[in-house]
Amino acid sequence: MGKNEFVEVEPNVHLHIRDWGKGKPIVFIPGWPLSHEMFEYQFTHLVQQGYRCVGITMRGFGKSSAPWGDYNYDIFADDIKKILEALDLNEVTLAGHSMGGAISLHYVARHKSERVAKLALFGAAAPCFTKRPGFQYGLEPSAVDGFIEACNADRPKLVEDFGKIFFLNENAVSVKLGEWFYDMGMEASPHATAACLKVLRNFDLREEMAKVNVPTAIFHSKHDKICLFQLGEAMADGIKGATLIPFEKSGHGLFFEEKDKFNKELVKFAG
C-alpha cells in the first residue's frame, strides 16, 4: 500500500492519494472525471526537482471511496482540509485542474487559505463554468444538461466524447494515451460523475475571487474548448495580483500537451 495511500476523511470514506518526494509541497487536485493519475508527468518530473508532490483523488473518482450522497465544492474543500491536516502539510502550493481548480479556489475562500501559501489554477472551471446573467463566457447550461443526459443514458460515450474535445485536436495525443484517460474517466462513480456536472453547471465563484489572499498563477490555454480562455482572463481580473500564463499549443490538457512549459512555469511559481 505504500505510505499513506488512503486517508480516511469520514467513517468508511477513504481518499486515494499519492505522496512522493521531499521538499516544498505541491498538492494537485484533478479535474472531472479524472484521478490524480492525470498528473503523472508532473510527479515524475517535479519530485526530481526537489518537490514533494501530493495528489488527492476526490471522493467518487478513481480509487477513492464513492459513497452515495452529496457531491459539491463544500464537501470537496473540506476533504482537502482533512488531507492537509492528516499529512500535516503547510505552506503548500494548491494546484487544481478544471473542476479541481474551482474546488481549489473554493478551498482558499472557504478555509481562509489555511495551510496554503500559493494557488495555481490550470484550465480552471471558474469563476463560472457556464454562462449566466452578468457572465457571458463559458458553456451554455443546456450543453451541460446534455452531458448529464448522456451520463445517465450512455456514460462510456460521454467519457469518450469528452476525450475528443479534451486535447488540442483528436490527433494531439497518442491513441493509447487517449485510452488511458478514457479508462481513468470510467473509474469514476456514475453518481459522482452526474452530480459534479450539476455543480459545474450551477456554481458561481465570482464573489469568492475577492477572498483569495495568496499569490495566484492562472495557466490557461487559448484553445481550451472546455474551459474557455475568457475564464482565465476573468480569474486574472477578479483575483488580486493574479498572473495569467497563456498556453498556445494545447487544449484543456495543457499539463500534458505542453508539459515542458507547464512544469517549468509551475517550478518557477512554486519557488
C-alpha positions, 0 to 999 in steps of 0.5 A: 500500500505504500505510505499513506495511500488512503486517508480516511476523511469520514467513517468508511470514506477513504481518499486515494492519494499519492505522496512522493518526494521531499521538499516544498509541497505541491498538492494537485487536485484533478479535474472531472472525471479524472484521478490524480493519475492525470498528473503523472508527468508532473510527479515524475518530473517535479519530485526530481526537482526537489518537490514533494508532490501530493495528489488527492483523488476526490471522493467518487473518482478513481480509487477513492471511496464513492459513497452515495450522497452529496457531491459539491465544492463544500464537501470537496474543500473540506476533504482537502482540509482533512488531507492537509491536516492528516499529512500535516502539510503547510505552506503548500502550493494548491494546484487544481485542474478544471473542476479541481481548480474551482474546488481549489479556489473554493478551498482558499475562500472557504478555509481562509487559505489555511495551510496554503501559501500559493494557488495555481489554477490550470484550465480552471472551471471558474469563476463560472463554468457556464454562462449566466446573467452578468457572465457571458463566457463559458458553456451554455447550461443546456450543453451541460444538461446534455452531458448529464443526459448522456451520463445517465443514458450512455456514460462510456460515450460521454467519457469518450466524447469528452476525450475528443474535445479534451486535447488540442485536436483528436490527433494531439495525443497518442491513441493509447494515451487517449485510452488511458484517460478514457479508462481513468474517466470510467473509474469514476462513480456514475453518481459522482460523475452526474452530480459534479456536472450539476455543480459545474453547471450551477456554481458561481465563484465570482464573489469568492475571487475577492477572498483569495489572499495568496499569490495566484498563477492562472495557466490557461490555454487559448484553445481550451474548448472546455474551459474557455480562455475568457475564464482565465482572463476573468480569474486574472481580473477578479483575483488580486495580483493574479498572473495569467500564463497563456498556453498556445499549443494545447487544449484543456490538457495543457499539463500534458500537451505542453508539459515542458512549459507547464512544469517549468512555469509551475517550478518557477511559481512554486519557488 
